Amino acid sequence: MTDKPLLAVTIGDPSGIGPEVVAKSLQNRSMYTLMQPVLVGSVLSVQKALNDIGSRDTTIGVSSPTDAKAEPGLIEVISPGDWEGIKFPTGKHDAGSGSASHLWVEEAAKMCMSGQVAGMVTAPVNKESWYMGGSKDTGHMEVFKRLSESNYVATMLVSGPLRCMHLSTHKSLIEACKYVTTENI
């Protein structure tokens, strides 16, 4: 048993930069000394991203986070839903991409809530594609709030001793300015 945390890493929007961002990050082998990654997305999308960046890493599907071995060069992917084998369009808003990436965020969040993983890392998603795919959530935090049935969730940024939380997210500038009140702070 290892003391490194098992983390669910969502691949983001398969039509966008998410899979490539994840593929490139996994090329930094020192990451494996800090964590055990298991990806949540589509094996085909991850393998395409690896091929696009010239990586020789390979992907395999696993059915549960505990099946992951976290070996550099072997990228393990949990593929929820019926999205495996789908070739998503590149660089376009797409309902299928939105529906898939939204499901992957939900499933990774559920893995966290059930204790199957210690945490999750999210790659970029496309909110317009989420809407096209039928989601009412405006972003990751809204998914977490809904699934956890919490009254309040927040994004927290940490850098050394600095801790900063977003007061507002996914609001227009004028709405965000109106939201900054003593009560909300």
N, C-alpha and C positions, 0 to 999 in steps of 0.2 A: 504494500500500500504506500502511496506517495503522499507527501504533505503539500504538494502543489495543487492549487484549486482547479477543479474541473469547471471550465467556462463554456457556455453555449455562445457561439459566435454566429449571429445572423448574417447572411450574405447580402442583405439589402435588396434593392430593385434589380432583378436580373436583366433588365433592359438598360440599366444605367451603369454607374461606375462601381457600385457596391462589390460585385464579385472580384473585380480587378484589384480594388483596394485590399480586400481580404487576402487574395492570392499573393499580392506583393508583400503584405505584412508577414505572411507565413514563411517567406523566404529568409527572414531574419531568424536564424536558428536559435539565437540566444533566448528568444521568447519561450522556448520549450523548457528552459531552466526555471521559469517563473510560473508557468501555467500549463494546464492540459487543455488544449482547444478541441472542441467538437463543433463542427459547423452545422447550421440549420439552414437548409435551402435545397437546391437541386444539384445532384452529382454532376449532371451534364453542364450546368451553368458554371460550376466551379472548375471542371476540367477544361472547358472552353477558355475561361480566364487564365488558367495556368498555361495553356497552350499559347494564348495571345501574348503572354509576357516571356515566353521562351523557357518556361520552367519544365524540368523533367519530373517533377512531383506527380504522383498519381492519386486518384480519388477512389474511395470505396464507400458504399453505403453501409451504415450501421443502424440498427433498429432502436437503440437506446444509448443514452450518454455513458452508461457503465460499460458498454461494449467497446468504447474508444480506448486505444492504446497510447495515443498521443506521441507517435514516433515521427520525427522530422522526415519529410519526404513522402509520407503517407497521410493524405488528407482525408479524414473521416467525416462523413456528412449524414446527418439525419434528414430525411426528406419527407416531411409531413404533407398530407394531401395527395392529390392526383396530378402533381406537376412534373414528376420525373419523366424525362424523355421529350418534354416540350422545348422547342427552340423558340425562345423569346426574341422579339425584334430588338435590334440594337439602336440605342439613342432615340427612342420614341416613347411617348406616353402610351401606355397599353393597359387595358383593363385586366388582362390575365396576369401581367407582371405585378400590377397593384394588388390584385387579390392574393397572389402567391406570397409576395413579400409581407403583406399584412398578416397572413396566416402564420408565416415563419416567426414573426415577432411575437404573436400570441402564443405559439407553441413554446418558444424559448422562455417567455415569461412564466408560463405554466410549469416548465421544468424548474425554474427558480423557486416558485411558490411551493412546489411539492418536495423541494430539497434534493432533486436529482442532480442539480448543478449548484455551484457556489455563487454564480453570478452570470451575467450575460454582457456581451459586447455587441453593439449594433453597427452595421454598415449603413451608408446613406440609402434612404428610400425616397420615392417620389410621391408626394402627397396628392398630386393631381391624378396619378395612376391609381392611388388608393381609392380616391373618390370614384374614378371610372370603374373600379372593381367592386364598388358597392359599400366601401367602408364609410362609416360616419365619424371615425376617429380622425383628429387633425394631426396626430403625431404619436410617437412612442409613449410619451407621458400619459396621454389620454387612454391608450391601451392599458397601461399599468394601473391607472386609476380605476378603470372599469373592471378589470379582472380581479383586482384586490379589494374592490368595493370600498376604497378609501375615500375620505372626504377631501383630502388634499395630497397632491404629489408635487414634487419640484425637481428640477434639474440642478445638480450641485457640481460645481467645478472645484477641483482641488489642485493646488500647485504649491508644494512645500507647506509652509504654515498658512497660506492664504486659502480661505474657504469662501466661496461665493455661490449664492443660489439665485436662479432666475425668478423674478417676481411675476413676470408675464411671459407667455410663450404663444406663438401662433396668433398674434393680434396685429392689426395694422398699427402704424406708428401713432396715429391719433387715438386709437383705442388703448394702446399701451400707456400713453401719457395720462389718459383719464383714469387708468387703473392704479397709478401710483398715488396711493392715499396712505395716511397714517394707519388706518384700520387694516389695510391689506399688507402693510409692512409688518 
